[in-house]
């Protein structure tokens, strides 16, 4: 089995959305990434730090999913990273009400022993300096490095972030971040500019509309699964990244068709995440449910036009 | 060949977008609908009115495309309907600066002689009373009636509009209009509610993101062709409707697969329209260019996941 190493936050989130209030719930990029990736045939390990206030049983449950948490630091001095946010009716927009960095401010990443040469590396949302430190600490280069970042780092540490972007294969950003990073408005133009700076693949997330992958091999458009209820978009991007990488690890191929399939898998995993607050829905997700939804998704996106129209 | 009867406006549009200023250009829903539908194997006729100021050569050019303009009224007293608008960087949003109804205020629809029993009827954006008058004036019911309407009629003549919606097969609206019409936020919910009021198909337009078709047979998601340049979104919805109906008329089938193909055709025709101001790009469009773009579109949306993942 291929190895996926994940770096990201372990945190508490507290959100209010048009559908209600979540309360203080376990979250963080490493949590969503690992839960999603562990749905696939792959070995998953985590680099992260939790505060002394983080529920032990929550992390212990990761072991039952085969997730390696041996290198996760549990701080005995600091609380966990905490984020409080507010989503509006258009869930593509959110406001941060409170951020407390806590344990994350003192974080020095440790690589799990079994993951010093991972096949896949997912750099979840973290300080670019920490991301670089992880890249330098590995033995050799992973076959595929995926980066999820956000506007905060583009604004505060653009030079360091650029160094990280030079070293990765897949960049995952939303439309606004793609614009901020490149100064180009249209996703097509922003992606073309990013593809010249290192990554071979750029995936632009469009929230409830889906996502689009750009590369020199082509463009692939994956609409989002149309949901009856989107209760809480938190973690959608990380769930996408985990499902995307999980699929590639399971099939161990980077052909263009497999990259497309990975986008579809990531998109469908994320569609579960947003159906309930925090990790609630993702924790209940299994292969059977995912397979059923992907089946529906295929029906909703396939059309036989090519056979008659294109000759 | 099947007959498509189109009712809509013949107008002057004047827009400013982030890409420039159009000047005063021929436009109107009937113009975009007819130009798009005439790309397909079908007979196309128009119900509309133009003012005395509308350029004759523009309408005459429709005859060369085989479009029946024999019932188009040319007012000798009034000017053409005129709309002036402003689009913002996010082209999904626009402001109306000036509307002058002019000739349209005095319009009594006339049915072209050869189109008293059309196979397809497209009711473009017009007063619902005029749309009802057209429906009542036809011999028998067309096999498929498509309605494009807008928030203005939902707010000013909701009862009359409801009567029209009861009589149609396909409703074409954007997300905001779907919400306004139903009071439901999620497209899935809005569509479900609309499907109980008459139409068998609801197509929700999502601008640069694409469109989604709902029916009791399923849901179909068609992302928009990712364009480098969107200069002017005016007429995109009508171009979609014309291409959609044109495809159905050409293949003369209403099976779910053909409905999906029609959405793809409509979406791709509209992708040309928005690449230049007014009807400029649409006027130059031909089957070869459309076929090439649909070919690209198929590559950008097809993925082979079903073969291995779903068993």
Boltz contact constraints between the chains, C-beta under 6 A:
constraints:
  - contact:
      token1: [A, 188]
      token2: [B, 226]
      max_distance: 6.0
  - contact:
      token1: [A, 188]
      token2: [B, 228]
      max_distance: 6.0
  - contact:
      token1: [A, 209]
      token2: [B, 209]
      max_distance: 6.0
  - contact:
      token1: [A, 219]
      token2: [B, 226]
      max_distance: 6.0
  - contact:
      token1: [A, 219]
      token2: [B, 300]
      max_distance: 6.0
  - contact:
      token1: [A, 220]
      token2: [B, 300]
      max_distance: 6.0
  - contact:
      token1: [A, 221]
      token2: [B, 223]
      max_distance: 6.0
  - contact:
      token1: [A, 221]
      token2: [B, 300]
      max_distance: 6.0
  - contact:
      token1: [A, 221]
      token2: [B, 301]
      max_distance: 6.0
  - contact:
      token1: [A, 223]
      token2: [B, 221]
      max_distance: 6.0
  - contact:
      token1: [A, 223]
      token2: [B, 223]
      max_distance: 6.0
  - contact:
      token1: [A, 226]
      token2: [B, 188]
      max_distance: 6.0
  - contact:
      token1: [A, 226]
      token2: [B, 219]
      max_distance: 6.0
  - contact:
      token1: [A, 228]
      token2: [B, 188]
      max_distance: 6.0
  - contact:
      token1: [A, 257]
      token2: [B, 304]
      max_distance: 6.0
  - contact:
      token1: [A, 260]
      token2: [B, 303]
      max_distance: 6.0
  - contact:
      token1: [A, 261]
      token2: [B, 303]
      max_distance: 6.0
  - contact:
      token1: [A, 261]
      token2: [B, 305]
      max_distance: 6.0
  - contact:
      token1: [A, 264]
      token2: [B, 303]
      max_distance: 6.0
  - contact:
      token1: [A, 264]
      token2: [B, 305]
      max_distance: 6.0
  - contact:
      token1: [A, 294]
      token2: [B, 309]
      max_distance: 6.0
  - contact:
      token1: [A, 295]
      token2: [B, 310]
      max_distance: 6.0
  - contact:
      token1: [A, 298]
      token2: [B, 306]
      max_distance: 6.0
  - contact:
      token1: [A, 300]
      token2: [B, 219]
      max_distance: 6.0
  - contact:
      token1: [A, 300]
      token2: [B, 220]
      max_distance: 6.0
  - contact:
      token1: [A, 300]
      token2: [B, 221]
      max_distance: 6.0
  - contact:
      token1: [A, 301]
      token2: [B, 221]
      max_distance: 6.0
  - contact:
      token1: [A, 303]
      token2: [B, 260]
      max_distance: 6.0
  - contact:
      token1: [A, 303]
      token2: [B, 261]
      max_distance: 6.0
  - contact:
      token1: [A, 303]
      token2: [B, 264]
      max_distance: 6.0
  - contact:
      token1: [A, 304]
      token2: [B, 257]
      max_distance: 6.0
  - contact:
      token1: [A, 305]
      token2: [B, 261]
      max_distance: 6.0
  - contact:
      token1: [A, 305]
      token2: [B, 264]
      max_distance: 6.0
  - contact:
      token1: [A, 306]
      token2: [B, 298]
      max_distance: 6.0
  - contact:
      token1: [A, 309]
      token2: [B, 294]
      max_distance: 6.0
  - contact:
      token1: [A, 310]
      token2: [B, 295]
      max_distance: 6.0
